[in-house]
């Protein structure tokens, strides 16, 4: 309805993935940086996770499109029920011709293609969407593909994309070997309210209408409250608001209209409209129902035209966090190491019960192991944005994992703010802490050397 009213050539808020109009907020920037690092460093396994609708597919499709200028990229989605189906779909995406549909012939043709691309200096990157739905046999085939390598480099780089359940799946007993190979992992979070406004403006700029159109701050607020910053839900909310604007015959989007379209009129006005509907229906249920529909439509118009401040729905605003996880081998290769401990409250109750590691205060010096040379820590996150690292360090410290931030610069000149827990003289103790963290938090981590802090 609103497309014709405002003169859109294309829907600005489509239901499906929209890589041609990718919005890059802080979480998206982090995820893209992790993917670029994985490709540049030849990391074999990467994982991107996030709640449904958060924009994983859009981001990965856009990334694959950009890769194709310098590398080979395939994006697989849809049902892949057997290893043969998976290999056949992969070869089709890469333009590889196999003599038959047999898995052995498909693998042989793919291996030859990978060697040719290696000689030509082009990496081969495979992005697998909805990886949490792959059958165990297909996941095993994916793992076997990751074994294809020269003495120095991986021949194929694999990015698994899925819902948060993918992390737990990769660390289940059956797939633990595969999960241990994940070197780059990132969780894509929702937008905050400010980013939601920027996202809406970006979408309208990508596919501009003939009639000037914008969402004022108050309308953005209600869209954010309705969607929680999930881009797919933001699209649905914006579509609902624009349709309501057209139904009411209004020239522009307003805050009261957005509130009425997404949450309905405030409680007092809802009671008024219900009573009006009953009166118009003469007390007859069916007639009252039809009358209610008409009165509610009039109510949307009425409340869009009236002044005053909106009434907030019950409950506080959604708390939105975007905490991409993991990074890079920058700690092993980088230069310039600095650490700033986060605030550390009492240790986790389980640690206290076992007489575990004492929480380290902000002024605590590095351990003797760190001062004498190499020590090991558990890396629970890595970020380009320092505020994301501080937020993550504060969150983990508050849950009983005393965290500090170590800063490294990688070979590309990028500065990574890594969040670390623990400081151990030998790697075995760090790996034991990593196992304990995974058991409690259900999040993948990696063990990295601290170096001299």
Protein Blocks (a to p, Z undefined) as FASTA:
>chain_A
ZZmmnopabdfbbfbdcfklcccdfklmmmmmmmmmmmmnopabdcddddehilmmmmmm
mmmmmmmmmmccdddedjdfbfklmmmmmmmmnopacfbfbfklmmmmmmmmmmmmmmno
pacddddehklmpcfklmmmmmmmmmgccfkbcfbdcdddddfklmmmmmgmklmmmmmm
pmbdcddddddfklmmmmmmmmmmmmccfbdcdddfklmmmmmmmnnopaklmmmmmmmm
mmmmmmnopabdcfklmmmmmnopafklmmmmmmmmmmmnnopaklmmmmmmmmmmmmmm
mmmmpgcjddddediddddddddehjbfklmmmghiaddddddddddfklmmnopacddd
fklccdfklmnmccddddfbdcfblklmmmmmmmmmmnopacdddddddfkopacdddde
djdfbfklmmmmmmmmmmmnopacddddebjZZ
